[in-house]
Amino acid sequence: MNKDQVKGRYEEAKGKVKEVAGKAVGNESLEIKGKTQKDAGKVRAGVGDLKEEVKDAG
């Protein structure tokens, strides 16, 4: 597991918490920020996954 995978999954989790909190309190701005952060985390984790696949293949 590389640093991009770890940081990406961490950002996904933080984003999900913000998204749920935003929904719970009716704060649309917080909900949108959470979704954005979650999506950015998914992308970073995906980059990390790809790096691992390349490393394992080479």
mmCIF file of the C-alpha atoms, coordinates in Angstrom:
data_MODEL
# 
_entry.id   MODEL 
# 
loop_
_atom_site.group_PDB 
_atom_site.id 
_atom_site.type_symbol 
_atom_site.label_atom_id 
_atom_site.label_alt_id 
_atom_site.label_comp_id 
_atom_site.label_asym_id 
_atom_site.label_entity_id 
_atom_site.label_seq_id 
_atom_site.pdbx_PDB_ins_code 
_atom_site.Cartn_x 
_atom_site.Cartn_y 
_atom_site.Cartn_z 
_atom_site.occupancy 
_atom_site.B_iso_or_equiv 
_atom_site.pdbx_formal_charge 
_atom_site.auth_seq_id 
_atom_site.auth_comp_id 
_atom_site.auth_asym_id 
_atom_site.auth_atom_id 
_atom_site.pdbx_PDB_model_num 
ATOM 1  C CA . MET A 1 1  ? 0.000   0.000  0.000   1.00 0.00 ? 1  MET A CA 1 
ATOM 2  C CA . ASN A 1 2  ? 1.421   3.379  -0.971  1.00 0.00 ? 2  ASN A CA 1 
ATOM 3  C CA . LYS A 1 3  ? 0.972   6.889  0.371   1.00 0.00 ? 3  LYS A CA 1 
ATOM 4  C CA . ASP A 1 4  ? -1.539  7.911  -2.319  1.00 0.00 ? 4  ASP A CA 1 
ATOM 5  C CA . GLN A 1 5  ? -3.791  4.993  -1.454  1.00 0.00 ? 5  GLN A CA 1 
ATOM 6  C CA . VAL A 1 6  ? -3.715  5.812  2.252   1.00 0.00 ? 6  VAL A CA 1 
ATOM 7  C CA . LYS A 1 7  ? -4.253  9.559  1.846   1.00 0.00 ? 7  LYS A CA 1 
ATOM 8  C CA . GLY A 1 8  ? -6.955  8.993  -0.758  1.00 0.00 ? 8  GLY A CA 1 
ATOM 9  C CA . ARG A 1 9  ? -8.934  6.621  1.438   1.00 0.00 ? 9  ARG A CA 1 
ATOM 10 C CA . TYR A 1 10 ? -8.513  9.021  4.381   1.00 0.00 ? 10 TYR A CA 1 
ATOM 11 C CA . GLU A 1 11 ? -9.878  11.922 2.316   1.00 0.00 ? 11 GLU A CA 1 
ATOM 12 C CA . GLU A 1 12 ? -12.767 9.733  1.158   1.00 0.00 ? 12 GLU A CA 1 
ATOM 13 C CA . ALA A 1 13 ? -13.676 8.993  4.769   1.00 0.00 ? 13 ALA A CA 1 
ATOM 14 C CA . LYS A 1 14 ? -13.447 12.639 5.845   1.00 0.00 ? 14 LYS A CA 1 
ATOM 15 C CA . GLY A 1 15 ? -15.579 13.660 2.882   1.00 0.00 ? 15 GLY A CA 1 
ATOM 16 C CA . LYS A 1 16 ? -18.215 11.061 3.695   1.00 0.00 ? 16 LYS A CA 1 
ATOM 17 C CA . VAL A 1 17 ? -18.416 12.330 7.288   1.00 0.00 ? 17 VAL A CA 1 
ATOM 18 C CA . LYS A 1 18 ? -18.882 15.913 6.073   1.00 0.00 ? 18 LYS A CA 1 
ATOM 19 C CA . GLU A 1 19 ? -21.481 14.818 3.543   1.00 0.00 ? 19 GLU A CA 1 
ATOM 20 C CA . VAL A 1 20 ? -23.527 12.924 6.146   1.00 0.00 ? 20 VAL A CA 1 
ATOM 21 C CA . ALA A 1 21 ? -23.180 15.737 8.678   1.00 0.00 ? 21 ALA A CA 1 
ATOM 22 C CA . GLY A 1 22 ? -24.343 18.242 6.071   1.00 0.00 ? 22 GLY A CA 1 
ATOM 23 C CA . LYS A 1 23 ? -27.397 16.121 5.291   1.00 0.00 ? 23 LYS A CA 1 
ATOM 24 C CA . ALA A 1 24 ? -28.178 15.638 8.981   1.00 0.00 ? 24 ALA A CA 1 
ATOM 25 C CA . VAL A 1 25 ? -28.155 19.341 9.840   1.00 0.00 ? 25 VAL A CA 1 
ATOM 26 C CA . GLY A 1 26 ? -29.535 20.550 6.509   1.00 0.00 ? 26 GLY A CA 1 
ATOM 27 C CA . ASN A 1 27 ? -26.322 22.368 5.524   1.00 0.00 ? 27 ASN A CA 1 
ATOM 28 C CA . GLU A 1 28 ? -26.176 22.010 1.744   1.00 0.00 ? 28 GLU A CA 1 
ATOM 29 C CA . SER A 1 29 ? -22.787 23.738 1.515   1.00 0.00 ? 29 SER A CA 1 
ATOM 30 C CA . LEU A 1 30 ? -21.176 21.253 3.911   1.00 0.00 ? 30 LEU A CA 1 
ATOM 31 C CA . GLU A 1 31 ? -22.798 18.373 2.075   1.00 0.00 ? 31 GLU A CA 1 
ATOM 32 C CA . ILE A 1 32 ? -21.408 19.561 -1.269  1.00 0.00 ? 32 ILE A CA 1 
ATOM 33 C CA . LYS A 1 33 ? -17.934 20.096 0.220   1.00 0.00 ? 33 LYS A CA 1 
ATOM 34 C CA . GLY A 1 34 ? -18.082 16.574 1.608   1.00 0.00 ? 34 GLY A CA 1 
ATOM 35 C CA . LYS A 1 35 ? -19.044 15.079 -1.746  1.00 0.00 ? 35 LYS A CA 1 
ATOM 36 C CA . THR A 1 36 ? -16.245 16.984 -3.463  1.00 0.00 ? 36 THR A CA 1 
ATOM 37 C CA . GLN A 1 37 ? -13.679 15.877 -0.881  1.00 0.00 ? 37 GLN A CA 1 
ATOM 38 C CA . LYS A 1 38 ? -14.915 12.281 -1.100  1.00 0.00 ? 38 LYS A CA 1 
ATOM 39 C CA . ASP A 1 39 ? -14.606 12.295 -4.887  1.00 0.00 ? 39 ASP A CA 1 
ATOM 40 C CA . ALA A 1 40 ? -11.114 13.807 -4.744  1.00 0.00 ? 40 ALA A CA 1 
ATOM 41 C CA . GLY A 1 41 ? -10.130 11.088 -2.294  1.00 0.00 ? 41 GLY A CA 1 
ATOM 42 C CA . LYS A 1 42 ? -11.429 8.413  -4.650  1.00 0.00 ? 42 LYS A CA 1 
ATOM 43 C CA . VAL A 1 43 ? -9.329  9.834  -7.465  1.00 0.00 ? 43 VAL A CA 1 
ATOM 44 C CA . ARG A 1 44 ? -6.176  9.931  -5.332  1.00 0.00 ? 44 ARG A CA 1 
ATOM 45 C CA . ALA A 1 45 ? -6.777  6.392  -4.083  1.00 0.00 ? 45 ALA A CA 1 
ATOM 46 C CA . GLY A 1 46 ? -7.285  5.293  -7.683  1.00 0.00 ? 46 GLY A CA 1 
ATOM 47 C CA . VAL A 1 47 ? -3.960  6.833  -8.649  1.00 0.00 ? 47 VAL A CA 1 
ATOM 48 C CA . GLY A 1 48 ? -2.346  4.955  -5.780  1.00 0.00 ? 48 GLY A CA 1 
ATOM 49 C CA . ASP A 1 49 ? -3.998  1.715  -6.873  1.00 0.00 ? 49 ASP A CA 1 
ATOM 50 C CA . LEU A 1 50 ? -2.688  2.214  -10.396 1.00 0.00 ? 50 LEU A CA 1 
ATOM 51 C CA . LYS A 1 51 ? 0.830   2.881  -9.079  1.00 0.00 ? 51 LYS A CA 1 
ATOM 52 C CA . GLU A 1 52 ? 0.685   -0.380 -7.127  1.00 0.00 ? 52 GLU A CA 1 
ATOM 53 C CA . GLU A 1 53 ? -0.480  -2.317 -10.197 1.00 0.00 ? 53 GLU A CA 1 
ATOM 54 C CA . VAL A 1 54 ? 2.376   -0.892 -12.273 1.00 0.00 ? 54 VAL A CA 1 
ATOM 55 C CA . LYS A 1 55 ? 4.876   -1.672 -9.517  1.00 0.00 ? 55 LYS A CA 1 
ATOM 56 C CA . ASP A 1 56 ? 3.606   -5.245 -9.188  1.00 0.00 ? 56 ASP A CA 1 
ATOM 57 C CA . ALA A 1 57 ? 3.598   -5.788 -12.954 1.00 0.00 ? 57 ALA A CA 1 
ATOM 58 C CA . GLY A 1 58 ? 7.147   -4.470 -13.391 1.00 0.00 ? 58 GLY A CA 1 
# 
